[in-house]
Amino acid sequence: MKILIVEDDATSKFILNKILERYGECHLVSNGREAVDAFTRAFEEGQPFDVICLDLMMPVMNGHQTLAEIRSFEDSRQLGESDRVKVIVISALCDEENIFKAYRGECEAYLVKPIEQNKIADALHSLGLIDEP
């Protein structure tokens, strides 16, 4: 599995990498602009990401804007549901407005920090990306 971790906080990025590296190849970026660039480059090289773990509060481009650009890119390529990247939002924001906005932006899962290994494994399992949580 090819995983893109989009997180500006060094500690959270380190923890996510440690949790996710057992499931596949992790690529780490620090803001939404870097995420969109990495996503489009990987797609155009024929090696797209399977899942993106996306923070919402980031510099340069926030997670909502990042998700919108990724989905717009996929729509412009007329990708079907099964060909789209799975997006797991992982954020400290736990208010209804941000959660609903993320789901309206077509994320597949929303996890609230602090980061917990079992929650990430459950999300990956529910998305069909791993066999067992």
C-alpha positions as CSV (number, residue, x, y, z in Angstrom):
1,M,0.0,0.0,0.0
2,K,1.2,3.5,-0.8
3,I,0.4,6.0,1.9
4,L,0.6,9.8,1.9
5,I,0.8,11.5,5.3
6,V,0.0,15.2,5.3
7,E,0.8,16.7,8.7
8,D,2.6,19.9,9.7
9,D,3.3,18.9,13.3
10,A,6.5,16.9,13.6
11,T,5.4,14.7,16.5
12,S,2.1,13.8,14.9
13,K,3.9,13.1,11.6
14,F,6.4,10.8,13.4
15,I,3.7,8.9,15.2
16,L,1.6,8.4,12.0
17,N,4.7,7.2,10.2
18,K,5.5,4.7,12.9
19,I,1.9,3.4,12.9
20,L,1.5,3.2,9.2
21,E,4.9,2.0,8.0
22,R,3.9,-1.6,8.8
23,Y,1.1,-1.4,6.2
24,G,3.1,0.1,3.4
25,E,5.3,2.7,1.9
26,C,4.9,6.1,3.6
27,H,5.5,9.5,2.0
28,L,5.4,12.5,4.3
29,V,4.6,16.1,3.4
30,S,4.0,19.2,5.6
31,N,1.2,21.1,4.0
32,G,-1.6,20.9,1.6
33,R,0.2,22.3,-1.4
34,E,2.9,19.7,-1.1
35,A,0.2,17.0,-0.7
36,V,-1.6,18.0,-3.9
37,D,1.8,18.1,-5.8
38,A,2.8,14.7,-4.5
39,F,-0.7,13.2,-5.2
40,T,-0.8,14.5,-8.8
41,R,2.9,13.5,-9.5
42,A,2.3,10.0,-8.2
43,F,-0.9,9.7,-10.3
44,E,0.8,10.9,-13.5
45,E,3.7,8.5,-12.9
46,G,1.2,5.6,-12.7
47,Q,1.9,4.9,-9.1
48,P,-1.0,6.6,-7.3
49,F,-1.5,6.6,-3.5
50,D,-3.9,4.2,-2.0
51,V,-4.7,6.3,1.1
52,I,-4.0,9.8,2.3
53,C,-4.0,10.7,6.0
54,L,-4.8,14.3,6.0
55,D,-4.6,16.9,8.8
56,L,-7.0,19.9,8.5
57,M,-5.0,22.7,10.2
58,M,-1.9,23.3,8.1
59,P,0.0,26.3,6.7
60,V,-0.1,27.2,3.0
61,M,-3.3,25.2,2.2
62,N,-5.6,23.7,4.8
63,G,-6.9,20.1,4.7
64,H,-10.4,21.1,3.4
65,Q,-8.8,23.0,0.4
66,T,-6.4,20.1,-0.1
67,L,-9.2,17.5,-0.2
68,A,-11.2,19.7,-2.6
69,E,-8.2,20.0,-5.0
70,I,-7.6,16.2,-4.9
71,R,-11.2,15.4,-5.6
72,S,-11.3,18.0,-8.4
73,F,-8.3,16.4,-10.0
74,E,-9.9,13.0,-9.8
75,D,-13.2,14.4,-11.3
76,S,-11.3,15.9,-14.2
77,R,-9.9,12.5,-15.0
78,Q,-13.4,11.0,-14.6
79,L,-12.2,8.4,-12.1
80,G,-14.7,6.0,-10.7
81,E,-15.3,5.4,-7.0
82,S,-13.0,2.4,-6.9
83,D,-10.1,4.3,-8.5
84,R,-10.2,7.3,-6.2
85,V,-7.7,7.7,-3.3
86,K,-9.1,6.9,0.1
87,V,-8.8,9.9,2.4
88,I,-8.7,9.6,6.2
89,V,-8.9,13.0,7.9
90,I,-6.9,13.0,11.2
91,S,-7.5,16.2,13.1
92,A,-7.7,17.8,16.5
93,L,-10.9,19.6,15.3
94,C,-13.9,17.7,16.6
95,D,-16.7,20.1,15.9
96,E,-19.6,19.2,13.7
97,E,-18.9,21.9,11.1
98,N,-15.4,20.6,10.3
99,I,-16.5,16.9,10.4
100,F,-19.5,17.5,8.1
101,K,-17.4,19.7,5.8
102,A,-14.8,16.9,5.5
103,Y,-17.5,14.3,4.7
104,R,-19.1,16.7,2.2
105,G,-15.6,17.0,0.6
106,E,-15.8,13.2,0.2
107,C,-13.3,11.9,2.8
108,E,-13.9,8.3,3.7
109,A,-13.1,8.5,7.4
110,Y,-12.6,11.2,10.1
111,L,-10.5,10.5,13.2
112,V,-10.0,12.9,16.1
113,K,-6.5,13.3,17.6
114,P,-4.8,12.1,19.7
115,I,-3.7,9.5,17.2
116,E,-4.4,5.9,18.2
117,Q,-3.1,2.9,16.4
118,N,-6.3,0.9,16.8
119,K,-8.5,3.7,15.3
120,I,-6.2,3.9,12.3
121,A,-6.2,0.2,11.8
122,D,-10.0,0.1,12.1
123,A,-10.3,2.8,9.5
124,L,-7.9,1.0,7.1
125,H,-9.8,-2.2,7.6
126,S,-13.3,-0.6,7.1
127,L,-12.0,0.9,3.8
128,G,-10.8,-2.6,2.6
129,L,-7.1,-1.6,2.7
130,I,-6.0,-4.2,5.3
131,D,-7.4,-7.6,6.1
132,E,-7.4,-7.3,9.9
133,P,-7.4,-4.3,12.2
